């Protein structure tokens, strides 16, 4: 930073100094913290394309599966299979 052109004592107006300052800060950021781009991966549980009815059925099914895991009762397991029908 001390070796950058910001500390050069040549006369320049405020606009030129602001551009120089932006360029130096960008150069330092590129060196010490380069910008990374990432792609977002969509999970298999993505609900954006489901209808409201399908989303509610999926939510109810998950709720019943959690209840079955917690209680272990066969009565909690039975209604899960009837939520979805084959097309």
HELIX and SHEET records of a PDB file:
HELIX    1   1 UNK A    5  UNK A    7  5                                   3    
HELIX    2   2 UNK A   14  UNK A   32  1                                  19    
HELIX    3   3 UNK A   52  UNK A   71  1                                  20    
HELIX    4   4 UNK A   74  UNK A   78  1                                   5    
HELIX    5   5 UNK A   79  UNK A   82  5                                   4    
END                                                                             
